[in-house]
């Protein structure tokens, strides 16, 4: 008896079941783990470099005669920031200027490690060589520094709602408070640099020279100009930095200088100043003065005159001259010339 023929396989028959490959699922996770490990190592290297450069900079300043000390240091910010927080920081240069900060917080993004932002949450105190310490509290006090390879670096400083108080035993400070303070530097071409400073909403201490001028009114300062020979701004202390710059012909070209104290206002918009060997300013500025009666009376007698309303509406054009260690408005000596160091 003949056997039945075997059925012929067709293309519709089920294929053999194969185990699915999972390599494609694991490769992205493996790559992510390798990238995270690599970034972690890079972050550890960057934070180590930050600490090493901070220590090296402090050591260099100490060798130059500075006092550099802090009570504690904490570093962190992983994974995308570099954070360095210092407590009880004190800096003092050999000429006697000093600053003390109970706390300083600083940070930079890991992908921009030369652009640092600073915060001072607990206020600070600065010490004048001849006047002693002044305590400063502020609603906000912050700064940023970058472009370290330029002279000067790009500095931005802003303070809001500041209060000033001379420490016990120190000489009084002319200002009691200020609504805002701003300071900026920007390097430019041809060894030049721009400088800007402003103080708004200031309150003068009664009885001080500024207080007598203001007579209870607000105090404001605005300074805008160009520093020449900025590459010569170097030295171990503030005094040596300015002395070195001045000895090589450095000068400050004033674009705008406005000093306002109540009804008295001085506006200088053209001219330049330099620093003499004794640290005082010298130079000539084209200026206008509003409220000259009060200003001259305070300069000559130390007392503010009783003038009626509207007496300070007009301005008089007079050169503002710094010479012979004095500040002169036209032919009249107002006060000692400002001392830079």
Secondary structure, 3 states (H helix, E strand, C coil): CCCCCCCCCCCCCCCCCCCCCCHHHHHHHHHHHHHHHHHHHHHHHHHHHHHHHHHHHHHHHHHCCCEEECCEEEEECCCCEEEEEEEEEEEECCCCCEEEEEEEEEEEEHHHCCCEEEECCCCEEEEECCCEEEEEEEEEEEEEEECCCCCCCEEEEEEEEEEEEECCCCCCCCEEEEEEEEEEEEECCCCEEEEEEEEEEEEECCCCHHHHHHCCCCEEEEEEEEEECHHHCCCCCHHHHHHHHHHCCCCEEEEEEEEEECCEEEEEEEEEEEECCCCEEEEEEEEEEECHHHHHHHHHHCCCCCCCCCCCCCEEEEEEEEECCEEEECCEEEEECCECC
